[in-house]
Amino acid sequence: MQQGTAEAAQFKQGMRSLAGAVSIITSIHAGNRYGMTATAVCSATADPPTVLACVNRITATHRAIADARLFCVNVLRHEDRDLSGLFSGAQKLDERFRAEHWTTLATGAPVLLNALVSFDCRVVNSLDHGTHTIFLGAVERLQIGRKGKPLLYSDGQYAKLASLAHGEPLPEGLDYWGE
């Protein structure tokens, strides 16, 4: 082990403490739809609107994103637990899309109609690191979907947000991005 480098098992154990919103990342390539469950998704910049998605290079979805240069991040509601499991399992790719209603926006990537929000993106940059590729996607369109609470994943299990502190505005001059 190199100095300053954590062991993989210890790192994985530590990451279990980091709660993440559950999303389904989708793409389309050569007429085939691809999708996988992910928690390694976040905003990268608001100007221009860009999201970041980390995708394991051994997945079929990775190959589709890398070849087509497009993807959609569909943020799941707490009620979408079964769908999350379906897209993380051994189910054939095309069968995964039969469980819900899907549409498309600008890129043609599958967009989940019942998602909290869907970010339809074109890849503007990517970086291979370890087992994954970090894709930066310029948001071409987004669809605000059904209201609800996000599906979260922490410590090896699904969770939902118990409450939000509504009614407590951010300090004067600040918005979501801390500006």
FENTA-V647684 format. One record per backbone hydrogen bond with DSSP energy under -0.5 kcal/mol. NH is the residue of the N-H (numbers start at 1). CO is the residue of the C=O. If there is no record, write none. Layout:
BEGIN
nh: {NH/NH}
co: {CO/CO}
END
This chain:
BEGIN
nh: {5/6/11/12/13/14/15/16/17/18/19/20/22/23/24/25/25/26/26/27/29/32/34/36/37/38/41/42/44/45/47/50/51/52/53/54/55/55/57/59/63/64/65/66/67/68/69/71/72/73/74/74/75/75/76/78/80/81/84/85/86/87/88/88/89/89/96/96/97/97/98/99/103/105/111/113/113/115/116/117/118/119/120/120/121/121/122/123/124/125/127/129/132/133/134/135/135/136/137/137/138/138/139/140/140/141/143/145/145/146/151/152/152/153/154/155/157/159/161/166/168/169/174/178}
co: {2/4/7/8/9/10/11/12/14/15/17/153/151/38/74/23/36/24/72/34/32/29/27/25/87/23/39/52/50/50/48/45/137/42/135/40/53/133/131/56/59/60/61/62/63/64/65/121/26/119/24/72/73/117/22/149/77/78/80/81/82/83/84/85/85/86/92/93/93/94/95/96/111/109/103/101/111/112/75/75/143/73/118/141/71/119/138/69/136/136/134/132/129/55/127/53/133/125/51/135/122/136/49/120/138/120/118/116/143/115/76/150/159/20/157/16/154/152/150/164/165/167/171/175}
END
